[in-house]
């Protein structure tokens, strides 16, 4: 079983602690994505699991082995890097098999593993090409194939798609998901792109400043963000977040607008809160994503409209700041046009201003 466990794992460089005693359990065959802004500690965490960085404190286990003192080659992991790290003078076939040759594996077994990996990744037509004659997506598939041939317990991916353009990133996300379904092994994947995290992960680990802010399924972190940071980080476009004060069961915004709060919410009179709602919860009347639940009518002037084909993102002012709404089945919207909106009150998120934590009934 290739489960991975981190118990109070930390990393310091001198007096600077970059990862703060984190706990994380990853099940056998699970696809877990570490996501967060640059400098949050996600790549350092991955490199500690790989053995490329020594840990300062805590314990890392892979399967039933504590691997703190094991070198990378003894951990039975394979890592795919952002830079591909291919040998430029070797063909695709030789790149795939090089690590096995160094390990003195029998030639017949090398050939079988290389051919199997090439079949999984669709590399058959490119086996005699050099990396310089491959596209970025093809090079990344070769890097993935080099990891596959080792039959590792755990695959580690360190921002593997960041060098690709948007179209190729989308294609490679599908390839990586298909690879996981076929190979069925544990995957730990690092990215700063929350779209990658949401589309690939069984569970997402959201990190900030060396700490884990929330762990959950894509649905859980999207629908039930643990704090203001997660709420603003997950979702594209991001959640609208407005400062407010509790006033007689309502959230009073800086412009005087009062939004009814969910019943039974444990907040007190005059408490400072952050009111959150996703763009799809604010829509022009008749263009909403969700059905007719409890909704608050609003009339607002359009600041900017961004047509995206099947939907249009509309910017309006609310609570003294620009917020985003969504119009489904859109029509042409002109800046300055006045529209009647509805705000879905069943999908509001409330956070305590002081702590940043989600307030739940």
Rosetta blueprint (number, residue, H / E / L):
1 X L
2 X L
3 X L
4 X E
5 X E
6 X E
7 X E
8 X E
9 X E
10 X E
11 X E
12 X E
13 X E
14 X L
15 X L
16 X E
17 X E
18 X E
19 X E
20 X E
21 X E
22 X E
23 X E
24 X E
25 X E
26 X E
27 X L
28 X L
29 X L
30 X L
31 X E
32 X E
33 X E
34 X E
35 X E
36 X L
37 X L
38 X L
39 X L
40 X L
41 X L
42 X H
43 X H
44 X H
45 X H
46 X H
47 X H
48 X H
49 X H
50 X H
51 X L
52 X L
53 X L
54 X L
55 X L
56 X L
57 X E
58 X E
59 X E
60 X E
61 X E
62 X E
63 X L
64 X L
65 X E
66 X E
67 X L
68 X L
69 X L
70 X L
71 X L
72 X H
73 X H
74 X H
75 X L
76 X L
77 X E
78 X E
79 X E
80 X E
81 X L
82 X L
83 X L
84 X L
85 X L
86 X L
87 X L
88 X L
89 X L
90 X L
91 X E
92 X H
93 X H
94 X H
95 X H
96 X H
97 X H
98 X H
99 X H
100 X H
101 X H
102 X H
103 X L
104 X L
105 X L
106 X L
107 X H
108 X H
109 X H
110 X H
111 X H
112 X H
113 X H
114 X H
115 X H
116 X H
117 X H
118 X H
119 X H
120 X H
121 X H
122 X L
123 X L
124 X H
125 X H
126 X H
127 X L
128 X L
129 X L
130 X E
131 X H
132 X H
133 X H
134 X L
135 X L
136 X H
137 X H
138 X H
139 X H
140 X H
141 X H
142 X H
143 X H
144 X H
145 X H
146 X H
147 X H
148 X H
149 X L
150 X L
151 X L
152 X L
153 X L
154 X E
155 X E
156 X E
157 X E
158 X E
159 X L
160 X L
161 X L
162 X L
163 X L
164 X L
165 X L
166 X H
167 X H
168 X H
169 X H
170 X H
171 X H
172 X H
173 X H
174 X H
175 X H
176 X H
177 X H
178 X H
179 X H
180 X H
181 X H
182 X H
183 X H
184 X L
185 X L
186 X E
187 X E
188 X E
189 X E
190 X E
191 X E
192 X L
193 X L
194 X H
195 X H
196 X H
197 X H
198 X H
199 X H
200 X H
201 X L
202 X L
203 X E
204 X E
205 X E
206 X E
207 X E
208 X E
209 X L
210 X L
211 X E
212 X E
213 X E
214 X E
215 X E
216 X E
217 X L
218 X H
219 X H
220 X H
221 X H
222 X H
223 X H
224 X L
225 X L
226 X L
227 X E
228 X H
229 X H
230 X H
231 X H
232 X H
233 X H
234 X L
235 X L
236 X L
237 X L
238 X L
239 X L
240 X E
241 X E
242 X E
243 X E
244 X E
245 X E
246 X E
247 X E
248 X L
249 X L
250 X E
251 X E
252 X E
253 X E
254 X L
255 X L
256 X L
257 X L
258 X E
259 X E
260 X E
261 X L
262 X L
263 X L
264 X L
265 X L
266 X L
267 X L
268 X L
269 X L
270 X L
271 X L
272 X E
273 X E
274 X E
275 X E
276 X E
277 X E
278 X L
279 X H
280 X H
281 X H
282 X E
283 X E
284 X E
285 X L
286 X L
287 X L
288 X L
289 X L
290 X L
291 X L
292 X L
293 X L
294 X L
295 X E
296 X E
297 X E
298 X E
299 X E
300 X E
301 X E
302 X L
303 X L
304 X E
305 X E
306 X E
307 X E
308 X L
309 X L
310 X L
311 X E
312 X E
313 X E
314 X E
315 X E
316 X E
317 X E
318 X E
319 X L
320 X L
321 X E
322 X E
323 X E
324 X E
325 X E
326 X E
327 X E
328 X E
329 X L
330 X L
331 X L
332 X L
333 X L
334 X L
335 X L
336 X L
337 X L
338 X E
339 X E
340 X E
341 X E
342 X E
343 X E
344 X E
345 X H
346 X H
347 X H
348 X L
349 X E
350 X E
351 X E
352 X E
353 X L
354 X L
355 X L
356 X L
357 X E
358 X E
359 X L
360 X L
361 X L
